[in-house]
Amino acid sequence: MNDKLIRSLRENYQISFKDSELLEQAFTHSSYVNEHRHLKQRDNERLEFLGDAALELVVSEFLYMWYSDLPEGKLTKIRATIVREDSLAKFAKECGFDQYVLLGKGEENSNGRNRPSLLCDLFEAFLGSLYLDQGLEAVSRFLSIIILPKIKAGVFLHEMDHKTTLQEILQKNGDVDIHYELIKEEGPAHNREFFVTVSVGEHVIGEGSGKSKKMAEQKAAHQAILGLEKK
């Protein structure tokens, strides 16, 4: 097992694994296992399943207690924002987990170490291994350092899924044709800005821009929601 990872977990999060094989499995991608079959190592895919459940339970309980006045629908949306792929990938990066995951050569060469889906799975797998090694309380303590302070600061209230909210508003009386269109791109390839409109039928109801098409669409949807609320 990587000594730097063990030291990082101990120094930054006061975590010391009893079963080092569980920790190693959490940081072993299937591409590495496929290229090193003689080692008979197990990949982290089953641990992802367990970690996902532990994450949702801890986050759900905290949201329930912290936002005591919010209805179920709003709590569900905030939770979805927290546990979505890009959020979990950011948490994995913050923890430095991307430095320690074992990848096959093909995955490494295709920039897999920075791929959001891989990092998301890695974060969940780590939670699964921690749960098996030390229980839900240990998972909760770790998340109280990485995620829960961000919830308290209201970070995820500003990152809610505006596209879903807009769809719910517009379609409450039946199906409506909602269309997002990329109208232009500006800037160099490494610092691109995307501009998007959202329309109902032939009427543009919102515009937005961002560093990705998804972000621009969310901002366009948010602008549309604000416009509808004023009517």
C-alpha positions, 0 to 999 in steps of 0.5 A, a space after each residue: 500500500 502507498 505509504 504517502 496515502 496512509 500518512 495523508 489519511 492519518 495526518 489530515 483525517 486521523 484515519 488509520 485502516 485496520 485492514 490495509 487490503 481494503 484500502 488498497 482495493 478502494 484505490 485499485 481501478 479495474 484497468 489495473 486489475 486487468 493488466 496485472 491478473 497475476 497479482 490477483 487483486 480486486 478492483 474497487 467496483 463493489 466498494 463503490 456500491 457500498 460507499 454510495 449507500 453510506 454517503 447518501 445516508 450520512 448526507 440525508 441525515 445531516 440535511 434533514 437535521 440542518 434544514 429542519 424547515 425544508 420539504 422533502 422535494 427541496 432536500 432531495 434536490 440538494 442531496 442530488 447536487 451534493 452526490 452527483 458525479 462532478 461534486 464527488 470528483 472535486 471531493 476526491 481531488 481535494 483529498 488528493 485521492 487522484 494521486 494514489 489510484 492504481 490505473 492500467 497503462 491505457 487508462 493512465 495514458 487517456 488521462 483517466 486520473 482526471 476523469 470525473 466518473 473515475 474520481 467519483 467512483 474512487 471517492 465512493 469506493 474509499 467510503 465503502 472501504 472505510 465503512 467496512 473497516 470502521 463503521 458508519 461513524 467513521 464515514 460520518 467523521 470523514 464527511 464532517 471534514 470534507 462535505 458537511 462544512 460546505 453544506 453549512 456554508 450553503 454552497 450547494 444551495 447555489 448549485 441546485 439543478 435549475 434545469 429540473 426546476 424549470 422543467 417542473 415549473 413549465 410542465 406542471 400543466 402538461 408537456 412543454 417543448 423546452 429547448 437549449 441551444 448553444 449560440 456561440 463559443 468564445 476564448 481559447 480552447 483551454 479557457 472556453 466560454 459557452 453561451 446558451 439560450 433556453 426556449 419554449 417553442 419559439 420564445 427565448 426565456 433565458 440566457 446563460 454563459 459558463 465554462 462548460 455547456 452544462 454550466 451555461 444551460 444551468 445559468 440559462 435555466 436559472 435566468 428563466 426561472 427568475 423571469 417567470 417568478 416576476 410574472 
